[in-house]
Amino acid sequence: MKHVAIIGAGSWGTALAIMAARAGHEVRLWSRDPALATSINDDRVNPRYLSFAEIPERVFATSKVDEALRNASLVLLATPSHAARDLLGAMKSALEESSIIVSVAKGIEIDSGKRISEVVKDVLGEAYAEKFVCLSGPSFAREVVENHPTTIVAASLHEEVSQVVQAAFSFDNLRIYTNTDVVGTELGGSVKNVMAIAAGMTVGLGYGSNSLAALTTRGLAEITRLTLRYGGQLETLMGLAGLGDLVLTCTGSLSRNRFVGEELGKGRTLVEITTRMSEIAEGIKTSRAVKSLAEKVGIEMPITNEVCAVLYEGKSAREAVKELMKRPLRSEMN
């Protein structure tokens, strides 16, 4: 039994709290909203996210960061990537020296272009960066708590650290593999959200399976080019954190990023779409960071560029698809 702190009471944070409690751990679930924390403790459900799922008694919700972190050996960051730096700063003084930081965010810091592992190093220092774990892979929160068989990856620079997370959270329907490719795991999980928006656009425009398969495959090519350039491994991108997560997010009806793309394809504006959403689609902001990362190293990412043009430059989804189809002919291997 471990003491687990989960920072963020959205869908994935709530799902992980439920799974950790089912596995026998004591869990403290932090929410920014005191009323939500009280509601969870009183009613044993999260009224905003996964409200159908009963939250075990082993989960205690709080809006106080220091209370959530007390005696925690595993600290899971389940908040949007753009909020990570400020939250880590608020957590710093209350963290146990032995705590392992586990990120389940699938995004890149916009202004700096840094992955969450790099933000952890900036804010908390080398000691925590050495113990950092990225938990990623094809996993819709709803299906996890509904006991659908799910497999994901725990990536850390040191395999013994990822094995701690593997042992703690592998339970019943959730199976966790390990690897040492933090770069590949983080980039695979982040960039696939951009591709999911593009995939959604094709569906929203009324295109069929041919178009979706083409988009997903060429999306993987873009993810691979960028990840290899930044030091990630090809094997990671062929596994759960790469291809697996990409396929799920591009084809699954529960994907928030694909939903954004579908609505854009139908002609709705980004403001109209996000106003209706209760949770953040990481791909919206991450697309800008990915575009910047690619430009820094001279990597061509045409799908990413077109997603950014639709999101931020007023281009229509239909025109973006036309631009992609009119690109100069070339070898698939380039």
C-alpha positions as CSV (number, residue, x, y, z in Angstrom):
1,M,0.0,0.0,0.0
2,K,1.3,3.4,-1.0
3,H,0.2,7.0,-0.3
4,V,-0.7,8.5,-3.7
5,A,-1.4,12.2,-4.4
6,I,-3.3,13.0,-7.6
7,I,-3.1,16.7,-8.6
8,G,-6.1,17.4,-10.7
9,A,-9.7,16.1,-10.4
10,G,-10.7,16.0,-14.1
11,S,-11.7,12.8,-15.9
12,W,-8.2,11.2,-16.0
13,G,-7.3,12.3,-12.4
14,T,-10.6,10.9,-11.1
15,A,-10.1,7.7,-13.0
16,L,-6.6,7.2,-11.7
17,A,-7.8,7.9,-8.2
18,I,-10.4,5.2,-8.5
19,M,-8.0,2.7,-10.0
20,A,-5.3,3.5,-7.3
21,A,-7.9,3.0,-4.6
22,R,-9.1,-0.3,-6.1
23,A,-5.5,-1.4,-6.1
24,G,-5.4,-0.8,-2.3
25,H,-3.6,2.5,-2.1
26,E,-4.5,5.5,0.1
27,V,-5.3,8.4,-2.3
28,R,-5.6,12.1,-1.9
29,L,-7.2,13.8,-4.8
30,W,-6.5,17.6,-5.2
31,S,-9.1,19.9,-6.8
32,R,-8.7,23.6,-7.2
33,D,-12.4,23.9,-6.2
34,P,-13.1,23.4,-2.5
35,A,-16.8,22.8,-3.3
36,L,-15.9,20.0,-5.6
37,A,-13.6,18.4,-3.1
38,T,-16.4,18.5,-0.5
39,S,-18.9,17.0,-2.9
40,I,-16.6,14.1,-3.7
41,N,-16.0,13.3,0.0
42,D,-19.7,13.6,0.9
43,D,-21.3,11.9,-2.1
44,R,-18.5,9.5,-3.3
45,V,-18.8,10.7,-6.9
46,N,-17.3,13.5,-8.9
47,P,-20.3,15.5,-10.1
48,R,-18.5,17.1,-13.0
49,Y,-16.4,14.2,-14.4
50,L,-17.2,10.5,-14.6
51,S,-20.2,11.2,-12.5
52,F,-21.5,7.6,-13.1
53,A,-18.5,6.1,-11.2
54,E,-18.5,5.5,-7.5
55,I,-15.3,6.8,-5.8
56,P,-13.9,4.4,-3.2
57,E,-13.6,5.4,0.5
58,R,-9.8,5.2,0.2
59,V,-10.0,8.4,-1.8
60,F,-10.0,11.7,0.1
61,A,-10.5,14.9,-1.9
62,T,-9.0,18.2,-0.8
63,S,-8.4,21.7,-2.2
64,K,-5.2,22.1,-0.1
65,V,-2.0,21.2,-1.9
66,D,0.0,20.6,1.2
67,E,-2.7,18.2,2.5
68,A,-2.7,16.3,-0.7
69,L,1.0,15.8,-0.8
70,R,1.5,14.8,2.9
71,N,3.5,11.5,3.0
72,A,2.9,10.9,-0.7
73,S,5.4,8.6,-2.3
74,L,3.8,8.9,-5.7
75,V,2.6,12.3,-7.0
76,L,0.5,12.3,-10.2
77,L,0.2,15.5,-12.2
78,A,-3.2,15.2,-13.9
79,T,-3.6,18.8,-15.0
80,P,-3.3,20.5,-18.4
81,S,0.3,21.0,-19.5
82,H,0.1,24.8,-19.5
83,A,-0.8,24.8,-15.8
84,A,2.1,22.5,-14.8
85,R,4.8,25.1,-14.1
86,D,2.7,27.1,-11.6
87,L,1.3,24.1,-9.9
88,L,4.8,22.6,-9.5
89,G,5.9,25.8,-7.9
90,A,3.0,25.7,-5.5
91,M,3.8,22.1,-4.6
92,K,7.6,22.5,-4.2
93,S,7.8,23.2,-0.5
94,A,5.3,20.5,0.5
95,L,6.8,17.6,-1.6
96,E,8.5,14.7,0.2
97,E,12.1,14.3,-0.8
98,S,11.4,10.7,-1.8
99,S,8.4,11.4,-3.9
100,I,8.2,10.2,-7.5
101,I,6.6,12.7,-9.9
102,V,4.4,11.1,-12.5
103,S,2.9,13.1,-15.3
104,V,-0.2,12.0,-17.2
105,A,-0.5,15.3,-19.1
106,K,-0.2,15.0,-22.9
107,G,1.0,18.4,-24.0
108,I,3.9,20.8,-24.4
109,E,4.5,24.1,-22.6
110,I,3.6,26.8,-25.2
111,D,6.0,29.6,-24.5
112,S,9.1,27.5,-23.8
113,G,8.3,24.4,-26.0
114,K,9.4,22.3,-23.1
115,R,8.1,18.8,-22.3
116,I,6.7,18.3,-18.7
117,S,9.9,16.4,-17.7
118,E,11.9,19.5,-18.6
119,V,9.4,21.7,-16.7
120,V,9.9,19.5,-13.6
121,K,13.6,19.9,-13.9
122,D,13.3,23.7,-14.2
123,V,11.0,24.0,-11.1
124,L,12.0,21.1,-8.8
125,G,15.6,20.4,-9.8
126,E,17.7,17.5,-11.0
127,A,16.8,15.1,-8.2
128,Y,13.1,15.0,-9.1
129,A,13.8,15.0,-12.8
130,E,15.9,11.8,-12.4
131,K,12.8,10.2,-10.8
132,F,10.3,11.6,-13.2
133,V,7.8,9.2,-14.9
134,C,5.6,9.8,-17.9
135,L,2.5,7.7,-17.9
136,S,1.0,7.6,-21.4
137,G,-0.7,5.4,-23.9
138,P,-4.2,4.6,-25.4
139,S,-6.5,5.2,-22.5
140,F,-9.9,6.9,-22.3
141,A,-10.7,7.6,-18.6
142,R,-14.3,6.4,-18.9
143,E,-13.3,3.0,-20.3
144,V,-10.7,2.5,-17.6
145,V,-13.1,2.9,-14.7
146,E,-15.6,0.7,-16.6
147,N,-13.1,-2.1,-16.5
148,H,-12.2,-2.3,-20.2
149,P,-8.8,-3.9,-20.6
150,T,-6.3,-1.1,-21.1
151,T,-2.6,-1.0,-21.6
152,I,-0.3,2.0,-21.1
153,V,3.4,2.8,-20.6
154,A,5.4,4.2,-17.7
155,A,8.6,5.8,-19.0
156,S,11.5,7.0,-16.9
157,L,15.2,7.5,-17.3
158,H,15.8,4.7,-14.8
159,E,13.8,1.5,-15.2
160,E,13.6,0.8,-11.5
161,V,11.6,4.1,-11.1
162,S,9.1,3.2,-13.8
163,Q,8.8,-0.2,-12.3
164,V,7.6,1.3,-9.0
165,V,4.7,3.0,-11.0
166,Q,4.1,-0.1,-12.9
167,A,3.7,-2.2,-9.8
168,A,1.5,0.4,-8.1
169,F,-1.0,1.0,-10.8
170,S,-1.2,-2.3,-12.7
171,F,-4.4,-3.8,-11.4
172,D,-7.3,-5.9,-12.8
173,N,-8.0,-4.3,-16.2
174,L,-5.1,-1.8,-16.3
175,R,-1.7,-3.2,-17.5
176,I,1.4,-1.0,-17.5
177,Y,4.6,-1.6,-19.5
178,T,7.8,0.2,-18.9
179,N,10.5,1.9,-21.1
180,T,13.3,4.4,-20.7
181,D,12.4,6.7,-23.6
182,V,10.9,9.7,-21.8
183,V,11.4,11.9,-24.9
184,G,9.6,9.6,-27.2
185,T,6.8,8.9,-24.8
186,E,6.1,12.5,-24.0
187,L,6.3,13.7,-27.6
188,G,4.2,10.8,-28.9
189,G,1.4,11.5,-26.4
190,S,1.5,15.3,-27.1
191,V,1.8,15.5,-30.9
192,K,-0.9,12.8,-31.5
193,N,-3.4,15.3,-30.0
194,V,-2.6,17.7,-32.9
195,M,-3.1,14.9,-35.4
196,A,-6.4,14.0,-33.7
197,I,-7.7,17.5,-34.4
198,A,-6.8,17.0,-38.1
199,A,-8.5,13.6,-38.1
200,G,-11.6,15.1,-36.7
201,M,-11.6,17.7,-39.4
202,T,-11.7,15.0,-42.1
203,V,-14.6,13.4,-40.4
204,G,-16.4,16.7,-39.9
205,L,-16.0,17.5,-43.5
206,G,-17.8,14.2,-44.4
207,Y,-14.8,12.3,-45.7
208,G,-14.6,8.6,-45.1
209,S,-12.2,5.8,-44.0
210,N,-9.7,6.4,-46.8
211,S,-9.1,9.9,-45.7
212,L,-8.9,9.0,-42.0
213,A,-6.4,6.3,-42.6
214,A,-4.3,8.5,-44.8
215,L,-4.3,11.3,-42.2
216,T,-3.5,9.0,-39.3
217,T,-0.6,7.4,-41.2
218,R,0.9,10.6,-42.4
219,G,0.4,12.0,-38.9
220,L,2.5,9.2,-37.5
221,A,5.2,10.1,-40.1
222,E,5.3,13.7,-38.7
223,I,5.4,12.5,-35.1
224,T,8.3,10.2,-36.0
225,R,10.3,12.9,-37.8
226,L,10.0,15.3,-34.9
227,T,10.6,12.7,-32.1
228,L,13.7,11.2,-33.7
229,R,15.2,14.7,-34.2
230,Y,14.7,15.4,-30.5
231,G,16.3,12.1,-29.4
232,G,13.3,9.8,-29.0
233,Q,13.3,6.2,-30.2
234,L,11.5,4.7,-33.1
235,E,10.4,1.6,-31.1
236,T,8.5,3.9,-28.7
237,L,6.5,5.4,-31.6
238,M,5.6,1.9,-32.9
239,G,4.2,1.0,-29.5
240,L,1.5,2.1,-27.1
241,A,2.7,5.6,-26.5
242,G,3.0,6.3,-30.2
243,L,0.9,4.3,-32.7
244,G,-1.5,3.0,-30.0
245,D,-2.3,6.4,-28.6
246,L,-2.5,7.9,-32.1
247,V,-5.0,5.4,-33.4
248,L,-7.2,5.7,-30.3
249,T,-7.3,9.5,-30.4
250,C,-7.8,9.8,-34.1
251,T,-10.6,7.2,-34.3
252,G,-12.3,7.1,-30.8
253,S,-15.5,8.9,-30.3
254,L,-14.5,9.9,-26.7
255,S,-11.5,11.9,-27.9
256,R,-11.8,15.6,-27.0
257,N,-9.2,16.6,-29.6
258,R,-11.0,14.7,-32.4
259,F,-14.3,16.4,-31.3
260,V,-12.7,19.8,-31.7
261,G,-11.6,18.8,-35.2
262,E,-15.0,17.5,-36.2
263,E,-16.7,20.7,-35.1
264,L,-14.2,22.8,-37.0
265,G,-14.9,20.6,-40.1
266,K,-18.6,21.4,-39.7
267,G,-17.8,25.1,-39.9
268,R,-18.0,26.1,-36.2
269,T,-15.5,28.5,-34.7
270,L,-13.0,27.6,-32.1
271,V,-14.6,29.9,-29.6
272,E,-18.0,28.3,-30.2
273,I,-16.5,24.8,-29.7
274,T,-14.5,25.4,-26.6
275,T,-17.3,27.3,-24.9
276,R,-19.3,24.0,-24.9
277,M,-16.5,21.9,-23.5
278,S,-16.0,21.1,-19.8
279,E,-12.4,19.9,-20.3
280,I,-9.4,21.1,-22.2
281,A,-8.3,19.6,-25.5
282,E,-4.6,19.7,-25.2
283,G,-4.0,19.7,-29.0
284,I,-5.3,23.2,-29.4
285,K,-2.5,24.9,-27.6
286,T,0.1,22.2,-28.1
287,S,-0.2,22.6,-31.9
288,R,1.6,26.0,-31.6
289,A,4.3,24.5,-29.5
290,V,4.8,21.6,-31.9
291,K,5.0,24.0,-34.9
292,S,7.6,26.0,-33.1
293,L,9.7,22.9,-32.2
294,A,9.6,21.7,-35.8
295,E,10.7,25.1,-37.2
296,K,13.6,25.3,-34.7
297,V,15.2,22.1,-36.2
298,G,13.9,22.5,-39.8
299,I,11.5,19.6,-39.7
300,E,8.6,19.7,-42.2
301,M,5.2,19.0,-40.5
302,P,2.5,20.0,-43.0
303,I,-0.4,18.6,-41.1
304,T,0.6,20.5,-38.0
305,N,1.0,23.6,-40.0
306,E,-2.5,23.3,-41.5
307,V,-4.0,22.6,-38.0
308,C,-2.4,25.8,-36.7
309,A,-3.7,27.7,-39.7
310,V,-7.3,26.6,-39.1
311,L,-7.1,27.2,-35.3
312,Y,-5.3,30.5,-35.4
313,E,-5.3,32.0,-38.9
314,G,-8.9,31.7,-39.9
315,K,-8.3,29.1,-42.6
316,S,-11.2,26.7,-43.3
317,A,-10.8,23.0,-42.6
318,R,-11.8,22.3,-46.3
319,E,-9.1,24.6,-47.6
320,A,-6.5,23.0,-45.2
321,V,-7.3,19.6,-46.7
322,K,-7.0,21.0,-50.2
323,E,-3.5,22.4,-49.4
324,L,-2.3,19.1,-48.1
325,M,-3.5,17.3,-51.2
326,K,-1.8,19.8,-53.5
327,R,1.6,19.5,-52.0
328,P,4.4,18.4,-54.4
329,L,4.6,14.7,-55.1
330,R,7.4,12.9,-53.3
331,S,8.7,9.5,-52.0
332,E,6.8,8.2,-49.0
333,M,10.2,7.5,-47.3
334,N,11.2,11.2,-47.2
